[in-house]
Amino acid sequence: MKKFLQVLLLAAVSQGFAQDQAAMEKAWAEYMAPGKIHALLASETGTWDEEMTMWMMPGAAPEKYTMTCEISMIMGGRYQQGIHRGTMMGMPFEGISTVGYNNASKKFESTWIDNMGTGFMFMRGNYDVKTHQITFNGDMMDPMTKTAKKFREVYMMIDNDTRKMEMYDTDASGKEYKSMEILMKRRK
């Protein structure tokens, strides 16, 4: 790590961003160190069964699917990765989620990709210690309008082996509606 921090300092000095070396090393050490919140993410490691309900538009009939999710920690315990698999709309489905806690911004950050699209979803959120929930907000590209639209996700840590995710989309008028719910149960 010392060598990495020295390279960063040299780069900063060469670009005219001369800083106190000790302060820079301390800031980077704090930024890159997994902490208690990363341990919270690591506590979800394992295999989860998922019951998914989707609403394609406001007032639509719900569609139900079952999936599995393998959660592991990557990059030295800094990020949580979930590999989601199942069948959706008669097709094989695979999605990959990453969740991390940014020590500098003090926010959770999350990405999502799957085989039913070609874009990334990116979200930022805050953890509520009292309710054990992370509320994420983000934008995603609407394939119909080719414009970004807002969405919100609420991730609830119900107990050690139960999680619930609710996704709220926006319709053409910008009004929010519940578009997805996933109930996750950890396999024993």
N, C-alpha and C positions, 0 to 999 in steps of 0.2 A: 504494500500500500504506500509506503514511503516513496518509492520510486515513481509511482503513479502521480502522487501529489506534487513531486518535484517537477515532473513533466508539465503538469497543469500550471504551476507557477511560472515556469519558463515561457510557456505559451502566453500567459497573461502579460508578463513583462514585455515580451516581444511585440505584443499588440497595443502596448501603451496602457495596460491596466495594472500598473504596479501596485501591489498590495503587500501588506505585512504577511510574511510567509507563515508565521505561526497561526495567525487568524484564518488564513486561507486553508491551511491543513486542518484546523479544527472544524471549520465549516464543512469541508468535504467529508471528513470523518463522520460528522453527525448526519450528513445527508445520506451517506451510503450504509449506515449501520441499521440492520433490522432491530426493531424494538418490540414493545409490548403489543402494539396493534398488529404487527406482522405475526406475532405469536397467536393472536386471535384468528387471523386468516389461516395459519397452519393448523389450528385445532379442527378445521373442516376437512383435513386430509382423509381420503377414503372413497368408498363407492357409495353412491346415492341413487335411489330410485326416484324418478320424477313423474308426477302426474300433471300434465299440461292441459290447460283449457285456453282456447284462443277465440277471440271475436274479431272477424276480419273487418267489420265496420260497426258503428253504433247500431244497436238493435238487432244485429245478426245472430243467428242461432250459434250456440257455442260448438266448437270442434274440440274433441278430446283426443289426446295422444299420451303414450307412455314412452319414457326415455330412461337412459342411465347416464350418470355423470361420474367420471373419475377425477377426483381433485387431488392435486399434488402441489408442492411448493417448488419453485424453480429459482435459478439465479442466486443460490446461496440463502434461500429463505426470504428473499425480498419480494417475490410475487407469487400469487396463487394462480394456478392454471387449471381450468376445468375443461375436460373433453366430454362433450355431450353427444350421445348417439341414440338413434331410434329410427322410426319410420314416421314420416309426416306426409299427408296428402298422397299416400300410396307410393312414396319415393323414399329411398334411404336418406337419412338426415345425419349430418355431423356439424357440430358447432364448437368453437373454441373461445373460451372466455379467459381473460386475464384480469386480475384485480390486484391492486397494490395500494400502499399508503405512501404518499409523497411527504417525506420528512420536512421538506422546505416549505411547501404550500399548506401543509397540515390538512390535506384533503385526500380522500380515496379517489383513485382513478381506475377506470375499467374500460376494456375494449371487448368487442365481440365481432367474430367473423363466422360465417357458415357457408355451406354449399348451396344455399338457395339465393345467393346474391354475390356481388363482386365488390361491395363496399365495406368499410369499417364503421362500426358504431363506437363512439367515444363518449364517456360520461365522467363527470366529477361529482363527488358527493361528500356529505358529512355524516358522522356516526352520532346517534343520540344514545348516550349511555343509559338513560332511564328506560327507554323503550326497546333497546337492543336492536335498533334499525339503522340502516344506511339509506339515505334518500339521495339518489343520483339524478342529475339532470344532464341532458345532452341534445344533440341534433343528429338527425340521420337523413339521408337522401331518400326522397319519395320517388320510386321508380316511375310512377304515373305522371307526376308534374315536373320531375327532374329538378326539384328545388328542395332545399333543406327544410325539415320541419322539426319542431320541438317534441321531445318525449321525456317522460319521468319514470323512474323505477324506484320501488320501495322494496328493500331486501330486509326481511325480518328473521332474526335469530330466535326462534320460539323456544327451543330447548337444545340440549347437546346434540340430539339426533334428528331435529326437525327444523327445516327452513321453509320460508314462503317468499316468493318473489311476485310482485304485482307490477305490470307494465302499463303505463298510461300513454296513449297515443293522442294525436290531435287530428280532428277531421278537417275537411276543406275550409270550414269557417274559422278554424283555430280553436274550436272547443275541445276540451280534453275528454277522453273516454277510456275506460278500462279495456285494453286489447289483449292482455294475457295474464294468466296466473299459473304459477308452477309451485306445487307442493313437493318438497324434497324430504325423503326419509333415508337416513343412513342405514346401510346394510350392516348387520351385526356379524 
